[in-house]
């Protein structure tokens, strides 16, 4: 009975260190464990929840960013922002007419 008892305290099998009752383990592993494997909603990279929802968003090439130019407001993937700025009508450029 002890090896299958739903009330026995067990450690998370993902290695997060969390202790819980055996009958709560499945919910923890799939919904709340910080070490569960998830996919980035933008680039679909798979990694631990704590990484995808932490530092990854600061690096994700497909993370949506607003154009930094005042008045533009276009949302562009991080890896395309430089390309967008070359065609953005709000990009500041030096006037060739010496205004």
N, CA and C atoms as an extended XYZ file, in Angstrom:
297
Properties=species:S:1:pos:R:3:atomname:S:1:resname:S:1:resid:I:1 pbc="F F F"
N         0.824       -1.200        0.000 N   UNK     1
C         0.000        0.000        0.000 CA  UNK     1
C         0.866        1.261        0.000 C   UNK     1
N         1.964        1.234        0.712 N   UNK     2
C         2.760        2.449        0.873 CA  UNK     2
C         3.318        2.974       -0.441 C   UNK     2
N         3.670        2.106       -1.368 N   UNK     3
C         4.251        2.575       -2.626 CA  UNK     3
C         3.211        3.191       -3.559 C   UNK     3
N         1.933        3.038       -3.262 N   UNK     4
C         0.881        3.630       -4.089 CA  UNK     4
C        -0.087        4.488       -3.272 C   UNK     4
N         0.178        4.647       -1.992 N   UNK     5
C        -0.717        5.410       -1.125 CA  UNK     5
C        -0.829        6.852       -1.632 C   UNK     5
N        -2.042        7.345       -1.926 N   UNK     6
C        -2.210        8.693       -2.450 CA  UNK     6
C        -1.867        9.796       -1.444 C   UNK     6
N        -1.760        9.453       -0.175 N   UNK     7
C        -1.481       10.451        0.860 CA  UNK     7
C        -0.019       10.482        1.299 C   UNK     7
N         0.793        9.578        0.758 N   UNK     8
C         2.209        9.563        1.100 CA  UNK     8
C         2.873       10.825        0.550 C   UNK     8
N         3.779       11.410        1.338 N   UNK     9
C         4.525       12.585        0.900 CA  UNK     9
C         5.648       12.131       -0.037 C   UNK     9
N         5.748       12.777       -1.200 N   UNK    10
C         6.770       12.461       -2.198 CA  UNK    10
C         7.411       13.762       -2.677 C   UNK    10
N         8.585       13.628       -3.263 N   UNK    11
C         9.276       14.779       -3.852 CA  UNK    11
C         8.934       14.861       -5.338 C   UNK    11
N         8.939       16.042       -5.865 N   UNK    12
C         8.686       16.258       -7.288 CA  UNK    12
C         9.711       15.494       -8.116 C   UNK    12
N         9.254       14.743       -9.099 N   UNK    13
C        10.153       13.956       -9.940 CA  UNK    13
C        10.871       14.802      -10.998 C   UNK    13
N        10.495       16.077      -11.126 N   UNK    14
C        11.213       16.981      -12.032 CA  UNK    14
C        12.453       17.572      -11.370 C   UNK    14
N        12.591       17.360      -10.065 N   UNK    15
C        13.769       17.830       -9.359 CA  UNK    15
C        13.684       19.248       -8.822 C   UNK    15
N        12.476       19.803       -8.685 N   UNK    16
C        12.363       21.173       -8.169 CA  UNK    16
C        12.484       21.220       -6.653 C   UNK    16
N        12.408       20.049       -5.993 N   UNK    17
C        12.548       19.990       -4.543 CA  UNK    17
C        11.243       20.105       -3.789 C   UNK    17
N        10.148       20.329       -4.481 N   UNK    18
C         8.853       20.493       -3.843 CA  UNK    18
C         8.357       19.159       -3.307 C   UNK    18
N         7.848       19.150       -2.076 N   UNK    19
C         7.274       17.960       -1.477 CA  UNK    19
C         5.757       18.082       -1.434 C   UNK    19
N         5.060       17.016       -1.780 N   UNK    20
C         3.606       17.041       -1.812 CA  UNK    20
C         3.054       15.631       -1.713 C   UNK    20
N         1.747       15.538       -1.535 N   UNK    21
C         1.106       14.218       -1.472 CA  UNK    21
C         1.084       13.600       -2.860 C   UNK    21
N         1.234       12.270       -2.897 N   UNK    22
C         1.307       11.548       -4.161 CA  UNK    22
C         0.139       11.896       -5.095 C   UNK    22
N        -1.065       12.046       -4.556 N   UNK    23
C        -2.229       12.313       -5.408 CA  UNK    23
C        -2.207       13.740       -5.981 C   UNK    23
N        -1.340       14.598       -5.479 N   UNK    24
C        -1.206       15.960       -5.995 CA  UNK    24
C        -0.081       16.087       -7.019 C   UNK    24
N         0.719       15.037       -7.166 N   UNK    25
C         1.915       15.084       -7.994 CA  UNK    25
C         1.618       15.372       -9.465 C   UNK    25
N         0.638       14.723      -10.047 N   UNK    26
C         0.342       14.894      -11.469 CA  UNK    26
C        -0.021       16.349      -11.784 C   UNK    26
N        -0.846       16.947      -10.962 N   UNK    27
C        -1.228       18.352      -11.175 CA  UNK    27
C        -0.001       19.247      -11.053 C   UNK    27
N         0.818       18.990      -10.049 N   UNK    28
C         2.038       19.781       -9.863 CA  UNK    28
C         2.964       19.663      -11.078 C   UNK    28
N         3.204       18.441      -11.536 N   UNK    29
C         4.129       18.215      -12.650 CA  UNK    29
C         3.696       18.928      -13.927 C   UNK    29
N         2.396       19.005      -14.167 N   UNK    30
C         1.898       19.561      -15.426 CA  UNK    30
C         1.452       21.017      -15.354 C   UNK    30
N         1.202       21.529      -14.144 N   UNK    31
C         0.630       22.872      -14.050 CA  UNK    31
C         1.418       23.880      -13.219 C   UNK    31
N         2.131       23.442      -12.203 N   UNK    32
C         2.742       24.416      -11.307 CA  UNK    32
C         4.243       24.242      -11.091 C   UNK    32
N         4.815       23.149      -11.481 N   UNK    33
C         6.248       22.922      -11.259 CA  UNK    33
C         7.073       23.904      -12.086 C   UNK    33
N         8.011       24.598      -11.443 N   UNK    34
C         8.848       25.571      -12.150 CA  UNK    34
C         9.850       24.895      -13.066 C   UNK    34
N        10.025       23.574      -12.923 N   UNK    35
C        10.960       22.841      -13.778 CA  UNK    35
C        10.245       22.035      -14.867 C   UNK    35
N         8.930       22.207      -14.993 N   UNK    36
C         8.216       21.499      -16.066 CA  UNK    36
C         8.646       22.085      -17.409 C   UNK    36
N         8.600       21.267      -18.447 N   UNK    37
C         9.015       21.691      -19.777 CA  UNK    37
C         7.822       22.360      -20.472 C   UNK    37
N         8.064       23.574      -20.964 N   UNK    38
C         7.051       24.325      -21.696 CA  UNK    38
C         7.680       24.876      -22.969 C   UNK    38
N         6.841       25.341      -23.868 N   UNK    39
C         7.307       25.956      -25.107 CA  UNK    39
C         7.075       27.454      -25.056 C   UNK    39
N         8.013       28.199      -25.589 N   UNK    40
C         7.852       29.638      -25.725 CA  UNK    40
C         6.700       29.882      -26.710 C   UNK    40
N         5.775       30.762      -26.350 N   UNK    41
C         4.633       31.029      -27.226 CA  UNK    41
C         5.038       31.784      -28.484 C   UNK    41
N         6.228       32.362      -28.503 N   UNK    42
C         6.670       33.149      -29.647 CA  UNK    42
C         7.570       32.368      -30.597 C   UNK    42
N         8.613       31.708      -30.083 N   UNK    43
C         9.569       31.001      -30.954 CA  UNK    43
C         9.462       29.477      -30.841 C   UNK    43
N         8.666       28.999      -29.892 N   UNK    44
C         8.412       27.569      -29.680 CA  UNK    44
C         9.601       26.784      -29.138 C   UNK    44
N        10.631       27.477      -28.673 N   UNK    45
C        11.747       26.800      -28.007 CA  UNK    45
C        11.211       26.124      -26.748 C   UNK    45
N        11.692       24.930      -26.452 N   UNK    46
C        11.279       24.219      -25.252 CA  UNK    46
C        12.361       24.281      -24.196 C   UNK    46
N        11.936       24.559      -22.965 N   UNK    47
C        12.852       24.606      -21.827 CA  UNK    47
C        12.006       24.594      -20.561 C   UNK    47
N        12.683       24.692      -19.425 N   UNK    48
C        11.971       24.711      -18.144 CA  UNK    48
C        11.131       25.978      -18.042 C   UNK    48
N         9.985       25.865      -17.382 N   UNK    49
C         9.068       26.989      -17.187 CA  UNK    49
C         9.783       28.205      -16.637 C   UNK    49
N        10.634       28.002      -15.629 N   UNK    50
C        11.315       29.134      -14.990 CA  UNK    50
C        12.252       29.861      -15.949 C   UNK    50
N        12.782       29.179      -16.941 N   UNK    51
C        13.676       29.798      -17.923 CA  UNK    51
C        12.870       30.507      -19.005 C   UNK    51
N        11.866       29.816      -19.552 N   UNK    52
C        11.040       30.407      -20.610 CA  UNK    52
C        10.344       31.669      -20.116 C   UNK    52
N         9.858       31.658      -18.887 N   UNK    53
C         9.153       32.825      -18.355 CA  UNK    53
C        10.067       33.771      -17.595 C   UNK    53
N        11.348       33.572      -17.698 N   UNK    54
C        12.323       34.445      -17.048 CA  UNK    54
C        13.208       35.100      -18.080 C   UNK    54
N        14.464       34.699      -18.100 N   UNK    55
C        15.455       35.316      -18.988 CA  UNK    55
C        15.174       35.127      -20.476 C   UNK    55
N        14.483       34.069      -20.841 N   UNK    56
C        14.260       33.810      -22.272 CA  UNK    56
C        13.528       34.966      -22.953 C   UNK    56
N        12.564       35.569      -22.280 N   UNK    57
C        11.824       36.671      -22.892 CA  UNK    57
C        12.716       37.859      -23.223 C   UNK    57
N        13.846       37.985      -22.530 N   UNK    58
C        14.794       39.064      -22.825 CA  UNK    58
C        15.671       38.744      -24.033 C   UNK    58
N        15.640       37.493      -24.489 N   UNK    59
C        16.495       37.048      -25.588 CA  UNK    59
C        15.730       36.489      -26.776 C   UNK    59
N        14.483       36.112      -26.583 N   UNK    60
C        13.705       35.435      -27.624 CA  UNK    60
C        13.698       36.245      -28.917 C   UNK    60
N        14.137       35.650      -30.032 N   UNK    61
C        14.195       36.387      -31.297 CA  UNK    61
C        12.813       36.751      -31.841 C   UNK    61
N        11.790       36.023      -31.440 N   UNK    62
C        10.447       36.280      -31.948 CA  UNK    62
C         9.564       37.054      -30.967 C   UNK    62
N        10.142       37.476      -29.837 N   UNK    63
C         9.375       38.240      -28.849 CA  UNK    63
C         8.914       39.555      -29.487 C   UNK    63
N         7.628       39.902      -29.352 N   UNK    64
C         7.121       41.128      -29.971 CA  UNK    64
C         7.545       42.373      -29.208 C   UNK    64
N         8.117       43.322      -29.946 N   UNK    65
C         8.558       44.588      -29.364 CA  UNK    65
C         7.921       45.742      -30.128 C   UNK    65
N         7.601       46.819      -29.424 N   UNK    66
C         7.101       48.000      -30.134 CA  UNK    66
C         8.267       48.719      -30.813 C   UNK    66
N         8.002       49.308      -31.952 N   UNK    67
C         9.024       50.110      -32.629 CA  UNK    67
C         9.456       51.216      -31.674 C   UNK    67
N        10.763       51.451      -31.538 N   UNK    68
C        11.240       52.470      -30.608 CA  UNK    68
C        11.025       53.911      -31.093 C   UNK    68
N        10.602       54.070      -32.339 N   UNK    69
C        10.404       55.415      -32.868 CA  UNK    69
C         9.087       56.009      -32.377 C   UNK    69
N         9.150       57.243      -31.886 N   UNK    70
C         7.954       57.934      -31.406 CA  UNK    70
C         6.929       58.064      -32.525 C   UNK    70
N         5.696       57.685      -32.216 N   UNK    71
C         4.608       57.814      -33.165 CA  UNK    71
C         4.366       56.614      -34.045 C   UNK    71
N         5.248       55.638      -34.052 N   UNK    72
C         5.066       54.479      -34.935 CA  UNK    72
C         4.062       53.501      -34.339 C   UNK    72
N         4.404       52.896      -33.228 N   UNK    73
C         3.505       51.958      -32.573 CA  UNK    73
C         3.440       50.564      -33.177 C   UNK    73
N         4.160       50.314      -34.255 N   UNK    74
C         4.126       48.967      -34.849 CA  UNK    74
C         4.823       47.975      -33.934 C   UNK    74
N         4.238       46.789      -33.829 N   UNK    75
C         4.807       45.701      -33.029 CA  UNK    75
C         5.538       44.769      -33.995 C   UNK    75
N         6.803       44.489      -33.698 N   UNK    76
C         7.657       43.698      -34.583 CA  UNK    76
C         8.429       42.669      -33.776 C   UNK    76
N         8.690       41.519      -34.375 N   UNK    77
C         9.529       40.516      -33.718 CA  UNK    77
C        10.908       41.107      -33.460 C   UNK    77
N        11.513       40.729      -32.326 N   UNK    78
C        12.817       41.276      -31.934 CA  UNK    78
C        13.840       41.187      -33.065 C   UNK    78
N        13.936       40.045      -33.740 N   UNK    79
C        14.968       39.891      -34.765 CA  UNK    79
C        14.675       40.692      -36.038 C   UNK    79
N        13.483       41.272      -36.138 N   UNK    80
C        13.138       42.067      -37.314 CA  UNK    80
C        13.099       43.573      -37.042 C   UNK    80
N        13.377       43.976      -35.802 N   UNK    81
C        13.243       45.388      -35.449 CA  UNK    81
C        14.213       46.274      -36.239 C   UNK    81
N        15.436       45.820      -36.462 N   UNK    82
C        16.407       46.605      -37.229 CA  UNK    82
C        15.930       46.768      -38.669 C   UNK    82
N        15.416       45.701      -39.234 N   UNK    83
C        14.881       45.750      -40.599 CA  UNK    83
C        13.691       46.710      -40.665 C   UNK    83
N        12.812       46.661      -39.674 N   UNK    84
C        11.651       47.562      -39.650 CA  UNK    84
C        12.094       49.021      -39.614 C   UNK    84
N        13.112       49.309      -38.827 N   UNK    85
C        13.557       50.700      -38.692 CA  UNK    85
C        14.059       51.280      -40.013 C   UNK    85
N        14.498       50.428      -40.949 N   UNK    86
C        14.970       50.937      -42.243 CA  UNK    86
C        13.815       51.428      -43.121 C   UNK    86
N        12.595       50.987      -42.831 N   UNK    87
C        11.431       51.408      -43.621 CA  UNK    87
C        10.407       52.178      -42.791 C   UNK    87
N        10.660       52.351      -41.517 N   UNK    88
C         9.716       53.031      -40.629 CA  UNK    88
C         9.626       54.517      -41.004 C   UNK    88
N         8.418       55.015      -41.253 N   UNK    89
C         8.277       56.435      -41.605 CA  UNK    89
C         8.581       57.377      -40.439 C   UNK    89
N         8.703       56.837      -39.237 N   UNK    90
C         8.995       57.657      -38.060 CA  UNK    90
C        10.478       57.613      -37.661 C   UNK    90
N        11.288       56.918      -38.433 N   UNK    91
C        12.725       56.838      -38.147 CA  UNK    91
C        13.374       58.193      -38.417 C   UNK    91
N        14.163       58.664      -37.469 N   UNK    92
C        14.867       59.934      -37.631 CA  UNK    92
C        16.064       59.716      -38.562 C   UNK    92
N        16.181       60.568      -39.554 N   UNK    93
C        17.299       60.497      -40.496 CA  UNK    93
C        17.876       61.905      -40.661 C   UNK    93
N        19.135       61.967      -41.053 N   UNK    94
C        19.758       63.255      -41.338 CA  UNK    94
C        19.211       63.794      -42.650 C   UNK    94
N        18.847       65.043      -42.675 N   UNK    95
C        18.306       65.658      -43.882 CA  UNK    95
C        19.460       65.932      -44.854 C   UNK    95
N        19.304       65.481      -46.063 N   UNK    96
C        20.341       65.692      -47.070 CA  UNK    96
C        20.284       67.101      -47.673 C   UNK    96
N        19.261       67.841      -47.329 N   UNK    97
C        19.127       69.207      -47.847 CA  UNK    97
C        19.656       70.252      -46.876 C   UNK    97
N        20.298       69.818      -45.810 N   UNK    98
C        20.872       70.691      -44.797 CA  UNK    98
C        19.851       71.642      -44.180 C   UNK    98
N        18.687       71.114      -43.849 N   UNK    99
C        17.614       71.919      -43.239 CA  UNK    99
C        18.015       72.403      -41.848 C   UNK    99
